[in-house]
Amino acid sequence: MQEGDRVISRTVARSDQGPRCRPRPVIFLLFLAFLIVAADQLVKFVMLKVLVYGSPVVIIKEFFSLTLVFNTGAAFGILRGWRSLFIFLPILTVVLIIILFFKSRNKKKLVVSLALILGGTIGNLVDRIRYGCVVDFLDLYFQKWHWPAFNIADICICFGVLLFLVRLLRGKEPVW
């Protein structure tokens, strides 16, 4: 047995779980982002067929409805009418996420947060390109207080940003 063979033997001997088949982080990132976009677009497609604009469907009385809303602005409807900006910014976000991913692809939790943000961003970007606005339909409220309507892509973006910030604030290892 040659020296190189011993190194291989030691490596295999240390692995008591057998060969490990890990998906490459880039495949995981793209797969998770694709699932988010697909789910977001499918649910929006159904909501556009089922809901009527301005006619909420109450799911939990005085708390949750499905209400079709067309958001031409940013989060919470601010900056309405800036369509070009809201197409450019998501594209810039996608580019920045891809750059950050390649600088940090060995950090699993970071890849999950980036995939959530990427999928949500692309889901809303598809709406802006197809409809000129984002389709929102989830409506939380209590008595007369209403949270602005949102969608699955928004939820993914929020959770992705939250995971990213938690990782950044913990400071165990650099994000990039």
N, C-alpha and C positions, 0 to 999 in steps of 0.2 A: 504494500500500500504506500502511495506517495504522500508527501506532505499535504498537498492540496486535497487529497481524498480524506485525510484525517479531519481537516477543517469542516468538510461537508458532513462527515460522520458525526462530529460533535454538534453541529447545527441541527441535524435531524434528531439526534438523541435528546436534545434539550426540549424538543417539541413533543410533549406528552399528549397533545390534543390532535395530533395528526396534521396534515398539511392544511394551512389556513387559506381560504379563498376570500380575499377582501376585495370588494368592488373599488375601483379607482375613484378617488374623490370627485373628479370631474364628471364621471358618469353619474354618481350619486347626486351631485349638484344639479345637473341637467335633468335627470329623471324626476327628482322631487319638484323642481321648478315646472317641468312639463305637467306633472300631475296637478299641481296647483292651478296652472292656467287652464287645463282641461276641465277640472271641476268647477272653477269659477265661471268659465264661459258656458258650460252645460247648464248650470243652475241659473245663470242670467237668461239664457235662451228660454228655459222653462218659465221663469218669472215674467218675461216679456209676453209669452203666450197666455199665461194664466191670469196675471194681474191686470187691472185697469188703472191707468194713471189717475191719482186722486181718490181712489176707492180702497181704503185699507181693509185688509182681511185680518181680523183680530184672532190671535192665537192664544194669548193669555190676557184676559181682561185687565185693563189699566196697567199693562206692563209691556207687552210685546205684540207687534203687528207686522204683517208683510205689506209694505207700502211702496209702490213703484215711484221712484224719484229719478229724474235725469239731472245729474250734477255737471254743469259746465265749468265749475270753478275747481279750486283745490280742495283740500280737506275742509270739511264743514261748509263748503260752498263759497269760500272766500275767493276773491279775484276772478269772478265770473267774466267770461268773454275773452280770456287770454289763451285761446286754443293753441296757438303756435308755441307758446311757452310751455304748455302742458303736454305737448308732444316732444319738444326738445329736452325738457328736464328728465322725463323717464328714460329717454335714450341715453342721456348722459349718465344717469343712475346705473343703467345696465352696464355700460362701459366701465364705470368705477367699480362695480361689484365684481366684474370679471378680472380687473386688474388686482383688486384686493384678494380675490380667490387665489390667483396664481402666486401671490406673495405669501399666502398662509394656508395652502391646501392640506397641510398635515394636521391641522387643528379641526377635529371632527365637529365640535359644537359650533365653531365659527362657520363651517361649511353649511350646517343646518340653518343657521340664522341668515346667511347669505342666500341660500336657496329659497327661503320663505320670502325674503325681500324681493328677490329676482322674480319669482313666480307671481307675486302680488303686483309688482310694478308692470310686468308684461301683460297681466290680465287686464288691468285698468288702461294700459296703453292701447290694447286691442280695441277696447270700447271707444276710446277717443278717436281712433282712426276710423272705425266702422260707423259710429253713430254721432260723433262730434261731441260726445259727453260720456260720463261714466254712469252706468246703470247701477243704482243703489236700491235696496229693497228691504233691508232689515231695519226695523224701527223700534227702538227701546224708549220707553217713556214711563213717567209716574205722574198721574193726575194731569196737570197742564205742562209739566216739564218734559221736553222731548230731546233726546240725544239725536244729533243729525243722523239721517239714514246712512247705512253703510252696506258693504257686501263682503263676500268671502276673500277677495283680493285684499281689501283693507284690513281684515283680521290677520291675514298672513303677514302683511307688511308690519303691522303693530307688534305681533309676536316676534318677528324676525329682528326688529329694532330693539325690542326689550331684551332678547337673548344676547344680542350684540353688545348692548350697554352693560348688562350684567357682567359679561365676560371682560369688558373694558374696565369697569369699575373695580372688579375683584383684583385686577392687576397681577394675577399669578404668572402670566406670560404675556408678552406683547401680542397685540392683535395682528400686527403685520410683521 
